[in-house]
Amino acid sequence: MTDNSPWQAPGAPQPQPEPTTPPVPPASSPVPPVPPIAPPPAGAPATPFGPPAPQFGAPAGAPATGPNPAASTGWTPPPKPGLIPLRPLTLGTLLGASFQVLRRNPRPMFGFSLLLTGAVFLLTLFVLGFFTFWGISRVTAATGEDADAIAAGGVAAALLGSLIPIALSIAVLAILQGVVVLEVARGTLGEKLPLRGLLRAAKGRIWALIGWSLLATLVVTVAATLVVLLIVLIATLGGSAGIAVAVLLGVLSSLGAVVLWAWLWTRLCLVPIAIVIERLSIRSAIRRSWSLTTGYFWKTLGIQLLVAVIISAVSNIVSLPLTLVVGLAGGLVNPQADEGVAIAVVVVAYILSILVSVAIGAVSAVVQSATTALIYIDIRMRKEGLDLELARFVEARQAGVPVPDPYLLRQAAPTTA
């Protein structure tokens, strides 16, 4: 108790303190308004001091996103409407597509190839067997004076008779190559045509294919015959020195023929494809193949040799077990060495070997023709931008817009003075 606080009786009301007014700041220094503090967002953790901590990452409920090169650069993979992607081909893609042709459309590929290969094989056996049997029977029935002339006539008749299956096999392989080329070209665009459709698409090109095959075979045969006649003539007229020169010339000509054949075959291997796909004449197709393979000689040669080695290795792998099984079966079936059983085993083994050879020949013809067609498409993609034309064709076809065949060469528009 102090003297400044007056005494009050108990129970008396306590006096209320007078309100105090805050000091008014001078007019010369106005007070800035305080900005309102925004309430924290729903779900944010409460912080004792200051505004809520900044949040990093995607908000709640948003899909998780990672590094996406396609979204950042706008790159999209090339379309693959059918057999191959529409871009320049790698070696693995090219080899895989060559063998995939058989599985993708087996009836017009393997079935048609097997039919043609088997027919040519049987016709060759029949013709050669007929002329051989006919020549042997004539030589057996001939007298001693005419035996030599009859034997020479029989050999000549057999050689002339062998030209029939050779010419037929050339024509058949040309037709088969045209069908396989069309299958690869249309399969690249996602189309799967039956055998009738492929033959209809090859209409008007079959005779050009056969003509090119016969022309190439004729040139090779004539060149080889002239070289052989020259060597024989040198060996006959030159004596011992002529024989040595003939042997040396034969070795050098053989090596030169291999190199020349590999070079010409590589530069002209695209002629059948240009005849069928671009519908060119033989002369224009030769120029076209020569132009396309310029700069791609070793790649074209290497890929085709690699496919040939793969097919040869597979053929040996398939044939070797068959040979072993037939040899073991002969000993198990005929332990007493019966002549009749031995002949039957030989006949069965021969028939099985024929069937295996025909099947391997059919597969080989399709795969090698498909490889050449894919090399043609790959070279045109790299040199002429064919992949863009194919992609444009696929997009227009999906939109229902009629577009011309993308494989045909575009003729330049005529210019006016």
Residue, then its C-alpha position, 0 to 999 in steps of 0.5 A: m500500500t502506498d500513499n498514491s493508491p486511495w483506500q477503498a472499502p471491501g466489495a466496492p467496484q474497482p476503478q477501470p484504467e483510462p484508455t491510453t492513445p498511442p502516440v501519433p507519428p508526425a505527418s512528415s513520416p508516414v508509416p507504410p502499410v503492412p502487406p497481408i500474409a497469405p495463408p499456407p496452401a492446403g496440405a503444406p507443413a506448418t512452419p513456426f517462422g516465416p513463409p512455408a518452405p518452397q516445394f521442389g519436384a512435381p505437385a501432388g497427383a501429377p504424373a512422374t516425368g523423367p528425361n525424355p529425349a523425344a520430347s525435348t528434341g522432337w525426334t520420333p523413330p522412323p515408321k515400320p509399316g511392313l518388312i523394314p523400317l523406313r530408314p537406311l538399313t543396318l547390316g543386322t536389319l538387312l540380313g534379318a529381313s532377307f530371311q524374314v521374307l520366307r516367314r512373312n509370306p510363305r505360300p508365294m515365297f517358299g511354296f512357289s520357289l519349291l515348286l519351280t525348283g523341284a520342276v527344274f530338278l526333275l526335268t534336268l534328271f529326266v533329260l540327262g537320264f534320257f540322253t545318257f541311256w540313249g547314248i549308252s544303248r547305241v554304243t552297246a549295239a554298235t559294231g567295232e567300226d562305228a563305235d567311236a563315231i556313235a560314242a562321239g555322237g552320243v556325247a554331242a547329243a547329251l551336251l545339246g540336250s543339257l542346254i534345254p534344262i539350263a535354259l529352262s532353269i534360267a527362265v524359271l530363276a528369272i521369274l522367281q527373282g521377279v516375284v521375290v523382288l515384288e514381294v520385298a518392295r510391296g512388303t516394305l509398304g506393309e502390303k502382303l500380296p498373294l501369288r496371283g497378285l504378285l504375278r499380276a504386278a510382274k506382268g509385262r516384265i517377265w520376258a524382259l527378265i528372261g531376256w536379261s538372264l539369257l543374255a548374261t548367260l550367253v555372254v559368259t558362255v561365249a567368253a569362256t568358250l573363246v578362252v578355252l579354244l584359245i588355250v587349246l589352240i596354243a597347246t596344240l600348235g606350240g609343242s612343249a613350249g605351247i603347253a607351258v604357255a597354255v598352262l600359264l595362260g589357263v591359270l592367269s585367265s582363271l584368276g582374271a575370270v573370277v575377278l572380272w566376274a565378281w566385278l561385273w556381277t556386283r555392278l549389274c546385280l541390280v538390273p533385274i530389280a530395276i527391270v521389275i520395280e522401275r519397269l525399265s528396258i534392259r539397256s536402261a536397267i544396265r545403266r541404272s544398276w551401274s549408277l546405283t552401285t557406284g560408291y557401294f561396290w564393296k558393300t554390295l559384294g560383301i553382303q551378298l557373299l556373306v549371305a551365300v556363306i550363311i546359306s552354304a553353312v546351313s546347307n552343310i549343317v542340314s546335309l551332314p546329319l542326313t548323310l550320317v543317318v543314312g550310313l548308319a541305317g544302311g549298316l543296321v538294316n542290312p547287316q548281312a550285306d544283302e544286295g537287294v536291301a543295299i540297292a533299296v537303301v541307296v535309292v532311299a538315300y538318293i531320294l532323301s538327298i534330292l528332297v533336301s537339295v531341292a528344299i535348300g535350293a528353294v530357300s537359297a533362291v528366295v533369300q538371295s533374291a530378297t537380299t539383292a532387293l533390300i540392297y537396292i532399296d537401301i542404296r536408293m534410301r541413301k542416295e535418293g531419299l527413297d525412305l521419305e517417298l515411302a513414308r509419304f506414300v504410307e501416310a497418303r494411303q492411310a488418309g485415302v489420298p491416291v498417290p503414284d508408285p513411290y519406286l518409279l523414277r520421277q521425271a523432271a518437269p520440262t522447262t520453258a524458255 
